[in-house]
Amino acid sequence: MVAHYRPGATVEVSLTPEFLIGEGPYKFSRNPMYVCEQAIWEGWAIYFGSPGLLASGAVLGGAMRYAVGREEKTLRSQFGNSWVEYANRVRRWL
């Protein structure tokens, strides 16, 4: 939360990012929330021994991959070289 929101800042809801975050978990992965969500699904599948949950996690993983591709195009067009440098420095997943 600290990396996203500065203390006392007004947070506007927008689908267009206003700045790049390269600190906190974003130093290790460009998509830490997606990585954690996928890990949760896989953990549930293992814990419950459920092939259905495993399959659902695989479908979700495919959807995330598609979404990330679209998001990265937006980031590249909005932030240009800053985005390219960040993407070269930090892995997409882990």
C-alpha positions as CSV (number, residue, x, y, z in Angstrom):
1,M,0.0,0.0,0.0
2,V,2.9,2.4,0.8
3,A,4.2,2.0,-2.7
4,H,0.8,2.9,-4.3
5,Y,-0.4,5.7,-2.0
6,R,1.4,8.5,-0.3
7,P,0.2,9.5,3.1
8,G,-2.5,12.2,2.9
9,A,-2.8,11.9,-0.9
10,T,-6.1,11.9,-2.6
11,V,-6.6,8.7,-4.6
12,E,-8.5,9.0,-7.8
13,V,-9.9,5.9,-9.4
14,S,-8.5,5.5,-12.9
15,L,-7.7,2.7,-15.4
16,T,-4.8,4.8,-16.7
17,P,-1.7,4.6,-14.4
18,E,-0.2,8.0,-13.4
19,F,3.3,6.8,-12.5
20,L,5.5,3.7,-12.5
21,I,6.1,1.9,-9.2
22,G,9.5,0.3,-9.0
23,E,9.9,-0.2,-5.2
24,G,8.6,-2.7,-2.7
25,P,7.4,-6.0,-4.3
26,Y,7.6,-4.3,-7.7
27,K,11.5,-4.6,-7.5
28,F,11.1,-8.3,-7.9
29,S,8.1,-8.7,-10.1
30,R,6.3,-6.4,-12.5
31,N,3.0,-8.1,-11.4
32,P,3.3,-9.2,-7.8
33,M,-0.5,-9.2,-7.2
34,Y,-1.0,-11.6,-10.1
35,V,1.8,-13.8,-8.8
36,C,0.3,-14.0,-5.4
37,E,-3.2,-14.6,-6.7
38,Q,-1.9,-17.5,-8.8
39,A,0.0,-18.9,-5.8
40,I,-3.2,-18.8,-3.7
41,W,-5.2,-20.8,-6.4
42,E,-2.4,-23.4,-6.7
43,G,-2.3,-23.6,-2.9
44,W,-6.0,-24.2,-2.7
45,A,-5.8,-26.9,-5.4
46,I,-3.0,-28.7,-3.5
47,Y,-4.7,-28.3,-0.1
48,F,-8.1,-29.6,-1.3
49,G,-6.6,-32.1,-3.8
50,S,-8.9,-30.6,-6.4
51,P,-8.3,-31.1,-10.1
52,G,-11.1,-28.6,-10.7
53,L,-9.3,-25.9,-8.7
54,L,-6.1,-26.7,-10.5
55,A,-7.8,-26.4,-13.9
56,S,-9.5,-23.1,-12.8
57,G,-6.1,-21.8,-11.7
58,A,-4.7,-22.7,-15.2
59,V,-7.5,-20.8,-16.9
60,L,-7.0,-17.9,-14.6
61,G,-3.2,-18.0,-15.4
62,G,-4.0,-17.7,-19.1
63,A,-6.3,-14.8,-18.5
64,M,-3.7,-13.1,-16.4
65,R,-1.1,-13.6,-19.2
66,Y,-3.5,-12.0,-21.7
67,A,-4.3,-9.1,-19.3
68,V,-0.6,-8.4,-18.6
69,G,0.2,-8.3,-22.3
70,R,-2.5,-5.6,-22.8
71,E,-1.4,-3.7,-19.7
72,E,2.2,-3.7,-20.8
73,K,1.3,-2.1,-24.2
74,T,-0.5,0.7,-22.3
75,L,2.5,1.2,-20.0
76,R,4.9,1.3,-22.9
77,S,2.9,3.8,-24.8
78,Q,2.4,6.0,-21.7
79,F,5.8,5.9,-20.1
80,G,8.1,5.1,-23.1
81,N,11.7,4.6,-22.2
82,S,11.1,4.6,-18.5
83,W,8.9,1.6,-18.9
84,V,11.4,-0.2,-21.2
85,E,14.2,0.3,-18.7
86,Y,12.0,-1.0,-15.9
87,A,10.8,-4.0,-17.9
88,N,14.4,-4.8,-18.8
89,R,15.4,-4.6,-15.1
90,V,12.5,-6.5,-13.5
91,R,11.0,-9.8,-14.5
92,R,7.4,-10.1,-15.5
93,W,6.5,-12.8,-13.0
94,L,9.3,-13.9,-10.7
